[in-house]
């Protein structure tokens, strides 16, 4: 147990201070503070000694140097049971600082609010993290608090231990403090690398915030958690039981596809990370019906992501089948009432979620692959027509739609489409020909469409057999990336069969 006799408080976030100050006063704990925090404490009518008065040294450099003083850091860092340390403290007429309550300049908030580099640099806290690291290192004797979230715990600890703290509590706060300084430095590091257009620095530091500990990972014997880099950009679950690891995985896959579709348009159904039905029709009811019709069997127990607000009429349709999750850009009141009849159905409001360019991580043991997400906006300029037959407007629009969906399907990927909707999807096969067969089988099983079928492949066809299979099944227009040594043979076959063939300038594998 360590009795607290003096505390140094320096805060950017000055909320919820009064209950804490009351407890410090009740235990006769001396308070030292500076700048805005000193003024806030005095305004609340509590006794407080200014840092400059404590050190005998006025702050300089417009406040850049105020807590960086031997009297402060010696008071924090000295080991109470070390005779040499005690001698130095006594010789220099220093005193112990037993409690450090510090949170940092809002650097992360600043980079969200401004592009002014000078202002951003001024919001890099130096003194705060230095004091926190010193206190956290010396947790055997010193208590460190880095967030308002821990004020109530500190108050309870002081009450329970008559103005002192236990080693167990100090160890916990030390660990949390080093988490905080590491996170803070990581945000700064990432900002400076981004500012200098450095994507892959020698030391890559990733920062993120815990949203939820999950019951288990992909399987019950695995552990899992869900994190978000931006704590303000998170999933808003408004109904249903807790989300699982696999739910989150499918939700992220569904949202990624939805956000690639035109604003407030399109329905996506995902199962096990792959889309099984997508429609970008402007009529929301028709969009859902066609997405479901693409593969109604796979949709059972899947996730539906609506890139629009769900109404009562659609809610009635959604409740006709078993779904794990429904995502939408909002729900009207009548729709919510209907969907909430299923107590376990998870409802996610995604209207405030934005998917900016982020890094994709894939790790095994101590090895990590990092790449930027495939978020390139696909447009007509990304394609060139290589066949003699030219696509009409409807064919071209459907080809671009199918190719966009294709990049979200596990490779090798084939997507068959009609009327801005998928009608057959083949995914995850080592052979592109096998993916063709699966997509065709799905189409033949669930669709009565026999004309204006278009097909998309996420990479080039290495042989004619794949494109031949698609043409034989009714595809009149095909899109694929170029790059095969047999591209000329593919073009020749397309011309011989009067098939529209366009080449994409970009490949879109998804492993």
Secondary structure, 3 states (H helix, E strand, C coil): CEECCEEEEECCCCCCHHHHHHHHHHCCCEEEECHHHHHHHHHCCCCCEEHHHHHCCCCEHHHCECCCCHHHHHHHHCCCCCHHHHHHHHHCCCCCCCEEEECCCCHHHHHHHCCCHHHHHHCCCCHHHHHHHHHHHCCCCCEEECCHHHHHHHHHHHHHCCCEECHHHHHHHHHHHHHHHHHHHHHHHHHHHHHCCCCCCCCCCCCCEEEEEECCCCCCCCCEEEEECCCCCCCEEEECCCCCHHHHHHHHHHHHHHCCCCCCCCEEEEECCEEEEEECCCCHHHHHHHHHHHCHHHHCCEEEEECCCECHHHHHHHCCCCEEEEEECCECHHHHHHHCCCCCCEEEECCCCCCCCCEEEEEECCEEEEEECCCCCCCHHHEEECCCCCCCHHHHHHHHHHHHHHCCCCCCCEEEEECCEEEEEECCCCCHHHHHHHHHHHHHHHCCCCCCEEEEECCCCCCHHHHHHHHHCCEEEEEEECCCCCHHHHHHHHHHCCCEEEEECCCCCCC
